[in-house]
Amino acid sequence: MSFEIFDFDIGDFVEDFGLPGLVIGAGAVILAPILGPGLAKVGKPLAKSAVKGTILVYEKTKGVLAEAKEAFEDIVAESKAELAESSAREVLTVEAETG
């Protein structure tokens, strides 16, 4: 029994991705050692900027959601109080009518 981890056929690759995909991939492999250090110098500040932006959005969203939660809890508490008041009025009305 033969066990192959990589069964790579260039013909299948070209069929799947086409000749442009093959050219782009080969170009990336050739240019990576040349452009890599330059891209790393540019990429790191961009990545840090993206992370900072994400953190800011998260913090602002967290604050907005906390306010929305508080407002919803207030509405629920007011609704429960109104229901309890309404129920108490009904009990008093029934007692007054029967009493």
Backbone atoms as SQL, in Angstrom:
CREATE TABLE atoms (id INTEGER PRIMARY KEY, chain TEXT, resi INTEGER, resn TEXT, atom TEXT, x REAL, y REAL, z REAL);
INSERT INTO atoms VALUES
  (1, 'A', 1, 'MET', 'N', 0.842, -1.174, 0.000),
  (2, 'A', 1, 'MET', 'CA', 0.000, 0.000, 0.000),
  (3, 'A', 1, 'MET', 'C', 0.891, 1.243, 0.000),
  (4, 'A', 2, 'SER', 'N', 0.593, 2.147, -0.885),
  (5, 'A', 2, 'SER', 'CA', 1.395, 3.364, -1.028),
  (6, 'A', 2, 'SER', 'C', 0.661, 4.532, -0.382),
  (7, 'A', 3, 'PHE', 'N', 1.386, 5.274, 0.420),
  (8, 'A', 3, 'PHE', 'CA', 0.785, 6.437, 1.086),
  (9, 'A', 3, 'PHE', 'C', 1.538, 7.676, 0.650),
  (10, 'A', 4, 'GLU', 'N', 0.836, 8.541, -0.076),
  (11, 'A', 4, 'GLU', 'CA', 1.457, 9.766, -0.545),
  (12, 'A', 4, 'GLU', 'C', 0.806, 10.959, 0.137),
  (13, 'A', 5, 'ILE', 'N', 1.617, 11.804, 0.724),
  (14, 'A', 5, 'ILE', 'CA', 1.095, 12.994, 1.381),
  (15, 'A', 5, 'ILE', 'C', 0.802, 14.065, 0.350),
  (16, 'A', 6, 'PHE', 'N', 1.742, 14.264, -0.560),
  (17, 'A', 6, 'PHE', 'CA', 1.576, 15.290, -1.573),
  (18, 'A', 6, 'PHE', 'C', 1.514, 14.636, -2.937),
  (19, 'A', 7, 'ASP', 'N', 0.349, 14.633, -3.524),
  (20, 'A', 7, 'ASP', 'CA', 0.184, 14.130, -4.875),
  (21, 'A', 7, 'ASP', 'C', -0.038, 15.346, -5.759),
  (22, 'A', 8, 'PHE', 'N', 1.060, 16.003, -6.132),
  (23, 'A', 8, 'PHE', 'CA', 0.993, 17.273, -6.849),
  (24, 'A', 8, 'PHE', 'C', 1.206, 17.039, -8.334),
  (25, 'A', 9, 'ASP', 'N', 0.251, 17.492, -9.118),
  (26, 'A', 9, 'ASP', 'CA', 0.363, 17.409, -10.563),
  (27, 'A', 9, 'ASP', 'C', 0.205, 18.819, -11.116),
  (28, 'A', 10, 'ILE', 'N', 1.219, 19.306, -11.804),
  (29, 'A', 10, 'ILE', 'CA', 1.188, 20.676, -12.321),
  (30, 'A', 10, 'ILE', 'C', 0.026, 20.870, -13.286),
  (31, 'A', 11, 'GLY', 'N', -0.362, 19.831, -13.983),
  (32, 'A', 11, 'GLY', 'CA', -1.493, 19.923, -14.911),
  (33, 'A', 11, 'GLY', 'C', -2.789, 20.225, -14.181),
  (34, 'A', 12, 'ASP', 'N', -3.013, 19.561, -13.056),
  (35, 'A', 12, 'ASP', 'CA', -4.212, 19.840, -12.249),
  (36, 'A', 12, 'ASP', 'C', -4.193, 21.266, -11.721),
  (37, 'A', 13, 'PHE', 'N', -3.021, 21.717, -11.319),
  (38, 'A', 13, 'PHE', 'CA', -2.892, 23.079, -10.789),
  (39, 'A', 13, 'PHE', 'C', -3.251, 24.107, -11.851),
  (40, 'A', 14, 'VAL', 'N', -2.736, 23.919, -13.058),
  (41, 'A', 14, 'VAL', 'CA', -3.021, 24.854, -14.143),
  (42, 'A', 14, 'VAL', 'C', -4.492, 24.796, -14.512),
  (43, 'A', 15, 'GLU', 'N', -5.090, 23.599, -14.499),
  (44, 'A', 15, 'GLU', 'CA', -6.518, 23.480, -14.800),
  (45, 'A', 15, 'GLU', 'C', -7.364, 24.189, -13.751),
  (46, 'A', 16, 'ASP', 'N', -7.005, 24.062, -12.480),
  (47, 'A', 16, 'ASP', 'CA', -7.788, 24.662, -11.407),
  (48, 'A', 16, 'ASP', 'C', -7.655, 26.180, -11.368),
  (49, 'A', 17, 'PHE', 'N', -6.430, 26.677, -11.473),
  (50, 'A', 17, 'PHE', 'CA', -6.188, 28.107, -11.300),
  (51, 'A', 17, 'PHE', 'C', -5.889, 28.837, -12.599),
  (52, 'A', 18, 'GLY', 'N', -5.649, 28.100, -13.633),
  (53, 'A', 18, 'GLY', 'CA', -5.366, 28.720, -14.920),
  (54, 'A', 18, 'GLY', 'C', -3.944, 29.226, -14.990),
  (55, 'A', 19, 'LEU', 'N', -3.559, 29.599, -16.160),
  (56, 'A', 19, 'LEU', 'CA', -2.208, 30.102, -16.382),
  (57, 'A', 19, 'LEU', 'C', -1.943, 31.404, -15.620),
  (58, 'A', 20, 'PRO', 'N', -2.917, 32.336, -15.526),
  (59, 'A', 20, 'PRO', 'CA', -2.650, 33.546, -14.725),
  (60, 'A', 20, 'PRO', 'C', -2.345, 33.234, -13.261),
  (61, 'A', 21, 'GLY', 'N', -3.034, 32.275, -12.696),
  (62, 'A', 21, 'GLY', 'CA', -2.766, 31.889, -11.310),
  (63, 'A', 21, 'GLY', 'C', -1.370, 31.332, -11.143),
  (64, 'A', 22, 'LEU', 'N', -0.940, 30.549, -12.120),
  (65, 'A', 22, 'LEU', 'CA', 0.405, 29.981, -12.078),
  (66, 'A', 22, 'LEU', 'C', 1.461, 31.075, -12.180),
  (67, 'A', 23, 'VAL', 'N', 1.248, 32.047, -13.059),
  (68, 'A', 23, 'VAL', 'CA', 2.197, 33.139, -13.233),
  (69, 'A', 23, 'VAL', 'C', 2.261, 34.005, -11.974),
  (70, 'A', 24, 'ILE', 'N', 1.101, 34.309, -11.397),
  (71, 'A', 24, 'ILE', 'CA', 1.068, 35.119, -10.168),
  (72, 'A', 24, 'ILE', 'C', 1.769, 34.389, -9.027),
  (73, 'A', 25, 'GLY', 'N', 1.505, 33.098, -8.890),
  (74, 'A', 25, 'GLY', 'CA', 2.151, 32.317, -7.842),
  (75, 'A', 25, 'GLY', 'C', 3.654, 32.261, -8.009),
  (76, 'A', 26, 'ALA', 'N', 4.116, 32.048, -9.239),
  (77, 'A', 26, 'ALA', 'CA', 5.558, 32.002, -9.496),
  (78, 'A', 26, 'ALA', 'C', 6.182, 33.367, -9.230),
  (79, 'A', 27, 'GLY', 'N', 5.499, 34.423, -9.634),
  (80, 'A', 27, 'GLY', 'CA', 6.006, 35.768, -9.391),
  (81, 'A', 27, 'GLY', 'C', 6.116, 36.062, -7.903),
  (82, 'A', 28, 'ALA', 'N', 5.118, 35.623, -7.147),
  (83, 'A', 28, 'ALA', 'CA', 5.146, 35.854, -5.698),
  (84, 'A', 28, 'ALA', 'C', 6.309, 35.115, -5.052),
  (85, 'A', 29, 'VAL', 'N', 6.571, 33.886, -5.518),
  (86, 'A', 29, 'VAL', 'CA', 7.674, 33.100, -4.959),
  (87, 'A', 29, 'VAL', 'C', 9.010, 33.764, -5.281),
  (88, 'A', 30, 'ILE', 'N', 9.127, 34.287, -6.488),
  (89, 'A', 30, 'ILE', 'CA', 10.384, 34.919, -6.889),
  (90, 'A', 30, 'ILE', 'C', 10.592, 36.256, -6.175),
  (91, 'A', 31, 'LEU', 'N', 9.541, 37.055, -6.031),
  (92, 'A', 31, 'LEU', 'CA', 9.671, 38.391, -5.465),
  (93, 'A', 31, 'LEU', 'C', 9.617, 38.432, -3.939),
  (94, 'A', 32, 'ALA', 'N', 9.176, 37.377, -3.296),
  (95, 'A', 32, 'ALA', 'CA', 9.036, 37.384, -1.836),
  (96, 'A', 32, 'ALA', 'C', 10.339, 37.712, -1.113),
  (97, 'A', 33, 'PRO', 'N', 11.469, 37.084, -1.468),
  (98, 'A', 33, 'PRO', 'CA', 12.712, 37.421, -0.753),
  (99, 'A', 33, 'PRO', 'C', 13.164, 38.861, -0.990),
  (100, 'A', 34, 'ILE', 'N', 12.809, 39.409, -2.138),
  (101, 'A', 34, 'ILE', 'CA', 13.233, 40.770, -2.466),
  (102, 'A', 34, 'ILE', 'C', 12.340, 41.794, -1.770),
  (103, 'A', 35, 'LEU', 'N', 11.040, 41.590, -1.849),
  (104, 'A', 35, 'LEU', 'CA', 10.087, 42.560, -1.312),
  (105, 'A', 35, 'LEU', 'C', 9.713, 42.301, 0.141),
  (106, 'A', 36, 'GLY', 'N', 10.019, 41.123, 0.645),
  (107, 'A', 36, 'GLY', 'CA', 9.625, 40.744, 2.000),
  (108, 'A', 36, 'GLY', 'C', 10.031, 41.722, 3.079),
  (109, 'A', 37, 'PRO', 'N', 11.317, 42.067, 3.174),
  (110, 'A', 37, 'PRO', 'CA', 11.733, 43.004, 4.221),
  (111, 'A', 37, 'PRO', 'C', 11.057, 44.374, 4.102),
  (112, 'A', 38, 'GLY', 'N', 10.910, 44.849, 2.874),
  (113, 'A', 38, 'GLY', 'CA', 10.240, 46.141, 2.673),
  (114, 'A', 38, 'GLY', 'C', 8.781, 46.081, 3.058),
  (115, 'A', 39, 'LEU', 'N', 8.129, 44.986, 2.700),
  (116, 'A', 39, 'LEU', 'CA', 6.720, 44.823, 3.071),
  (117, 'A', 39, 'LEU', 'C', 6.553, 44.674, 4.575),
  (118, 'A', 40, 'ALA', 'N', 7.522, 44.043, 5.218),
  (119, 'A', 40, 'ALA', 'CA', 7.455, 43.894, 6.676),
  (120, 'A', 40, 'ALA', 'C', 7.545, 45.249, 7.359),
  (121, 'A', 41, 'LYS', 'N', 8.394, 46.134, 6.826),
  (122, 'A', 41, 'LYS', 'CA', 8.526, 47.465, 7.422),
  (123, 'A', 41, 'LYS', 'C', 7.252, 48.273, 7.249),
  (124, 'A', 42, 'VAL', 'N', 6.602, 48.111, 6.124),
  (125, 'A', 42, 'VAL', 'CA', 5.351, 48.832, 5.863),
  (126, 'A', 42, 'VAL', 'C', 4.184, 48.114, 6.528),
  (127, 'A', 43, 'GLY', 'N', 4.226, 46.794, 6.509),
  (128, 'A', 43, 'GLY', 'CA', 3.110, 45.994, 7.011),
  (129, 'A', 43, 'GLY', 'C', 2.908, 46.081, 8.505),
  (130, 'A', 44, 'LYS', 'N', 3.990, 46.169, 9.256),
  (131, 'A', 44, 'LYS', 'CA', 3.870, 46.206, 10.714),
  (132, 'A', 44, 'LYS', 'C', 3.115, 47.446, 11.191),
  (133, 'A', 45, 'PRO', 'N', 3.459, 48.644, 10.724),
  (134, 'A', 45, 'PRO', 'CA', 2.678, 49.813, 11.145),
  (135, 'A', 45, 'PRO', 'C', 1.214, 49.740, 10.700),
  (136, 'A', 46, 'LEU', 'N', 0.984, 49.183, 9.509),
  (137, 'A', 46, 'LEU', 'CA', -0.397, 49.028, 9.047),
  (138, 'A', 46, 'LEU', 'C', -1.164, 48.051, 9.935),
  (139, 'A', 47, 'ALA', 'N', -0.508, 46.952, 10.299),
  (140, 'A', 47, 'ALA', 'CA', -1.150, 45.974, 11.172),
  (141, 'A', 47, 'ALA', 'C', -1.432, 46.574, 12.550),
  (142, 'A', 48, 'LYS', 'N', -0.476, 47.327, 13.085),
  (143, 'A', 48, 'LYS', 'CA', -0.683, 47.969, 14.388),
  (144, 'A', 48, 'LYS', 'C', -1.827, 48.962, 14.326),
  (145, 'A', 49, 'SER', 'N', -1.879, 49.710, 13.231),
  (146, 'A', 49, 'SER', 'CA', -2.961, 50.675, 13.056),
  (147, 'A', 49, 'SER', 'C', -4.317, 49.972, 12.999),
  (148, 'A', 50, 'ALA', 'N', -4.372, 48.852, 12.298),
  (149, 'A', 50, 'ALA', 'CA', -5.623, 48.097, 12.206),
  (150, 'A', 50, 'ALA', 'C', -6.033, 47.557, 13.573),
  (151, 'A', 51, 'VAL', 'N', -5.064, 47.081, 14.346),
  (152, 'A', 51, 'VAL', 'CA', -5.362, 46.558, 15.688),
  (153, 'A', 51, 'VAL', 'C', -5.857, 47.684, 16.597),
  (154, 'A', 52, 'LYS', 'N', -5.203, 48.844, 16.528),
  (155, 'A', 52, 'LYS', 'CA', -5.627, 49.987, 17.345),
  (156, 'A', 52, 'LYS', 'C', -7.059, 50.395, 16.991),
  (157, 'A', 53, 'GLY', 'N', -7.342, 50.444, 15.697),
  (158, 'A', 53, 'GLY', 'CA', -8.695, 50.797, 15.265),
  (159, 'A', 53, 'GLY', 'C', -9.719, 49.809, 15.763),
  (160, 'A', 54, 'THR', 'N', -9.379, 48.532, 15.708),
  (161, 'A', 54, 'THR', 'CA', -10.289, 47.493, 16.191),
  (162, 'A', 54, 'THR', 'C', -10.526, 47.635, 17.683),
  (163, 'A', 55, 'ILE', 'N', -9.486, 47.927, 18.439),
  (164, 'A', 55, 'ILE', 'CA', -9.629, 48.106, 19.889),
  (165, 'A', 55, 'ILE', 'C', -10.530, 49.305, 20.185),
  (166, 'A', 56, 'LEU', 'N', -10.331, 50.410, 19.462),
  (167, 'A', 56, 'LEU', 'CA', -11.173, 51.591, 19.674),
  (168, 'A', 56, 'LEU', 'C', -12.634, 51.299, 19.371),
  (169, 'A', 57, 'VAL', 'N', -12.886, 50.616, 18.265),
  (170, 'A', 57, 'VAL', 'CA', -14.261, 50.267, 17.909),
  (171, 'A', 57, 'VAL', 'C', -14.865, 49.362, 18.976),
  (172, 'A', 58, 'TYR', 'N', -14.077, 48.401, 19.463),
  (173, 'A', 58, 'TYR', 'CA', -14.562, 47.496, 20.505),
  (174, 'A', 58, 'TYR', 'C', -14.930, 48.270, 21.771),
  (175, 'A', 59, 'GLU', 'N', -14.063, 49.176, 22.190),
  (176, 'A', 59, 'GLU', 'CA', -14.321, 49.947, 23.412),
  (177, 'A', 59, 'GLU', 'C', -15.575, 50.811, 23.259),
  (178, 'A', 60, 'LYS', 'N', -15.722, 51.470, 22.107),
  (179, 'A', 60, 'LYS', 'CA', -16.903, 52.305, 21.885),
  (180, 'A', 60, 'LYS', 'C', -18.164, 51.452, 21.839),
  (181, 'A', 61, 'THR', 'N', -18.074, 50.316, 21.170),
  (182, 'A', 61, 'THR', 'CA', -19.224, 49.416, 21.078),
  (183, 'A', 61, 'THR', 'C', -19.601, 48.893, 22.455),
  (184, 'A', 62, 'LYS', 'N', -18.593, 48.584, 23.257),
  (185, 'A', 62, 'LYS', 'CA', -18.851, 48.079, 24.607),
  (186, 'A', 62, 'LYS', 'C', -19.613, 49.126, 25.418),
  (187, 'A', 63, 'GLY', 'N', -19.232, 50.394, 25.307),
  (188, 'A', 63, 'GLY', 'CA', -19.921, 51.464, 26.022),
  (189, 'A', 63, 'GLY', 'C', -21.351, 51.644, 25.539),
  (190, 'A', 64, 'VAL', 'N', -21.548, 51.618, 24.231),
  (191, 'A', 64, 'VAL', 'CA', -22.896, 51.771, 23.670),
  (192, 'A', 64, 'VAL', 'C', -23.782, 50.609, 24.101),
  (193, 'A', 65, 'LEU', 'N', -23.234, 49.400, 24.058),
  (194, 'A', 65, 'LEU', 'CA', -24.020, 48.238, 24.470),
  (195, 'A', 65, 'LEU', 'C', -24.356, 48.282, 25.958),
  (196, 'A', 66, 'ALA', 'N', -23.452, 48.780, 26.773),
  (197, 'A', 66, 'ALA', 'CA', -23.737, 48.905, 28.211),
  (198, 'A', 66, 'ALA', 'C', -24.879, 49.896, 28.437),
  (199, 'A', 67, 'GLU', 'N', -24.866, 51.017, 27.701),
  (200, 'A', 67, 'GLU', 'CA', -25.953, 51.986, 27.827),
  (201, 'A', 67, 'GLU', 'C', -27.273, 51.402, 27.348),
  (202, 'A', 68, 'ALA', 'N', -27.235, 50.660, 26.243),
  (203, 'A', 68, 'ALA', 'CA', -28.454, 50.044, 25.715),
  (204, 'A', 68, 'ALA', 'C', -29.005, 49.011, 26.702),
  (205, 'A', 69, 'LYS', 'N', -28.110, 48.246, 27.324),
  (206, 'A', 69, 'LYS', 'CA', -28.530, 47.253, 28.313),
  (207, 'A', 69, 'LYS', 'C', -29.191, 47.944, 29.507),
  (208, 'A', 70, 'GLU', 'N', -28.591, 49.027, 29.960),
  (209, 'A', 70, 'GLU', 'CA', -29.151, 49.768, 31.092),
  (210, 'A', 70, 'GLU', 'C', -30.531, 50.331, 30.752),
  (211, 'A', 71, 'ALA', 'N', -30.667, 50.881, 29.551),
  (212, 'A', 71, 'ALA', 'CA', -31.960, 51.425, 29.134),
  (213, 'A', 71, 'ALA', 'C', -33.006, 50.317, 29.054),
  (214, 'A', 72, 'PHE', 'N', -32.620, 49.156, 28.529),
  (215, 'A', 72, 'PHE', 'CA', -33.553, 48.038, 28.438),
  (216, 'A', 72, 'PHE', 'C', -33.954, 47.554, 29.823),
  (217, 'A', 73, 'GLU', 'N', -32.996, 47.468, 30.734),
  (218, 'A', 73, 'GLU', 'CA', -33.310, 47.041, 32.104),
  (219, 'A', 73, 'GLU', 'C', -34.256, 48.033, 32.774),
  (220, 'A', 74, 'ASP', 'N', -34.084, 49.333, 32.513),
  (221, 'A', 74, 'ASP', 'CA', -34.996, 50.342, 33.051),
  (222, 'A', 74, 'ASP', 'C', -36.411, 50.138, 32.517),
  (223, 'A', 75, 'ILE', 'N', -36.527, 49.867, 31.228),
  (224, 'A', 75, 'ILE', 'CA', -37.842, 49.646, 30.623),
  (225, 'A', 75, 'ILE', 'C', -38.502, 48.414, 31.227),
  (226, 'A', 76, 'VAL', 'N', -37.734, 47.354, 31.417),
  (227, 'A', 76, 'VAL', 'CA', -38.279, 46.130, 32.021),
  (228, 'A', 76, 'VAL', 'C', -38.740, 46.403, 33.446),
  (229, 'A', 77, 'ALA', 'N', -37.937, 47.127, 34.228),
  (230, 'A', 77, 'ALA', 'CA', -38.306, 47.428, 35.611),
  (231, 'A', 77, 'ALA', 'C', -39.570, 48.291, 35.663),
  (232, 'A', 78, 'GLU', 'N', -39.660, 49.299, 34.773),
  (233, 'A', 78, 'GLU', 'CA', -40.849, 50.142, 34.741),
  (234, 'A', 78, 'GLU', 'C', -42.084, 49.331, 34.338),
  (235, 'A', 79, 'SER', 'N', -41.914, 48.434, 33.377),
  (236, 'A', 79, 'SER', 'CA', -43.037, 47.598, 32.945),
  (237, 'A', 79, 'SER', 'C', -43.509, 46.686, 34.069),
  (238, 'A', 80, 'LYS', 'N', -42.574, 46.093, 34.796),
  (239, 'A', 80, 'LYS', 'CA', -42.943, 45.227, 35.923),
  (240, 'A', 80, 'LYS', 'C', -43.665, 46.026, 37.001),
  (241, 'A', 81, 'ALA', 'N', -43.188, 47.243, 37.254),
  (242, 'A', 81, 'ALA', 'CA', -43.829, 48.086, 38.269),
  (243, 'A', 81, 'ALA', 'C', -45.250, 48.442, 37.843),
  (244, 'A', 82, 'GLU', 'N', -45.426, 48.774, 36.553),
  (245, 'A', 82, 'GLU', 'CA', -46.767, 49.094, 36.064),
  (246, 'A', 82, 'GLU', 'C', -47.689, 47.887, 36.144),
  (247, 'A', 83, 'LEU', 'N', -47.165, 46.707, 35.814),
  (248, 'A', 83, 'LEU', 'CA', -47.986, 45.490, 35.910),
  (249, 'A', 83, 'LEU', 'C', -48.360, 45.211, 37.360),
  (250, 'A', 84, 'ALA', 'N', -47.423, 45.377, 38.280),
  (251, 'A', 84, 'ALA', 'CA', -47.704, 45.143, 39.693),
  (252, 'A', 84, 'ALA', 'C', -48.736, 46.148, 40.198),
  (253, 'A', 85, 'GLU', 'N', -48.628, 47.397, 39.773),
  (254, 'A', 85, 'GLU', 'CA', -49.590, 48.424, 40.168),
  (255, 'A', 85, 'GLU', 'C', -50.976, 48.115, 39.610),
  (256, 'A', 86, 'SER', 'N', -51.003, 47.686, 38.368),
  (257, 'A', 86, 'SER', 'CA', -52.275, 47.338, 37.731),
  (258, 'A', 86, 'SER', 'C', -52.925, 46.154, 38.445),
  (259, 'A', 87, 'SER', 'N', -52.118, 45.158, 38.795),
  (260, 'A', 87, 'SER', 'CA', -52.648, 43.989, 39.509),
  (261, 'A', 87, 'SER', 'C', -53.172, 44.388, 40.879),
  (262, 'A', 88, 'ALA', 'N', -52.477, 45.263, 41.578),
  (263, 'A', 88, 'ALA', 'CA', -52.910, 45.714, 42.902),
  (264, 'A', 88, 'ALA', 'C', -54.227, 46.468, 42.789),
  (265, 'A', 89, 'ARG', 'N', -54.382, 47.292, 41.737),
  (266, 'A', 89, 'ARG', 'CA', -55.637, 48.015, 41.542),
  (267, 'A', 89, 'ARG', 'C', -56.796, 47.056, 41.290),
  (268, 'A', 90, 'GLU', 'N', -56.535, 46.010, 40.502),
  (269, 'A', 90, 'GLU', 'CA', -57.585, 45.029, 40.213),
  (270, 'A', 90, 'GLU', 'C', -58.008, 44.298, 41.479),
  (271, 'A', 91, 'VAL', 'N', -57.030, 43.955, 42.325),
  (272, 'A', 91, 'VAL', 'CA', -57.353, 43.267, 43.578),
  (273, 'A', 91, 'VAL', 'C', -58.186, 44.178, 44.466),
  (274, 'A', 92, 'LEU', 'N', -57.809, 45.451, 44.571),
  (275, 'A', 92, 'LEU', 'CA', -58.562, 46.393, 45.394),
  (276, 'A', 92, 'LEU', 'C', -59.974, 46.600, 44.837),
  (277, 'A', 93, 'THR', 'N', -60.099, 46.636, 43.520),
  (278, 'A', 93, 'THR', 'CA', -61.415, 46.818, 42.909),
  (279, 'A', 93, 'THR', 'C', -62.299, 45.613, 43.173),
  (280, 'A', 94, 'VAL', 'N', -61.757, 44.433, 43.034),
  (281, 'A', 94, 'VAL', 'CA', -62.541, 43.200, 43.290),
  (282, 'A', 94, 'VAL', 'C', -62.946, 43.128, 44.756),
  (283, 'A', 95, 'GLU', 'N', -62.041, 43.470, 45.672),
  (284, 'A', 95, 'GLU', 'CA', -62.368, 43.443, 47.098),
  (285, 'A', 95, 'GLU', 'C', -63.436, 44.468, 47.438),
  (286, 'A', 96, 'ALA', 'N', -63.366, 45.633, 46.811),
  (287, 'A', 96, 'ALA', 'CA', -64.344, 46.685, 47.094),
  (288, 'A', 96, 'ALA', 'C', -65.717, 46.269, 46.571),
  (289, 'A', 97, 'GLU', 'N', -65.748, 45.595, 45.435),
  (290, 'A', 97, 'GLU', 'CA', -67.026, 45.180, 44.865),
  (291, 'A', 97, 'GLU', 'C', -67.655, 44.038, 45.647),
  (292, 'A', 98, 'THR', 'N', -66.837, 43.141, 46.184),
  (293, 'A', 98, 'THR', 'CA', -67.358, 41.996, 46.918),
  (294, 'A', 98, 'THR', 'C', -67.567, 42.311, 48.391),
  (295, 'A', 99, 'GLY', 'N', -66.929, 43.298, 48.851),
  (296, 'A', 99, 'GLY', 'CA', -66.944, 43.583, 50.278),
  (297, 'A', 99, 'GLY', 'C', -68.056, 44.384, 50.727);
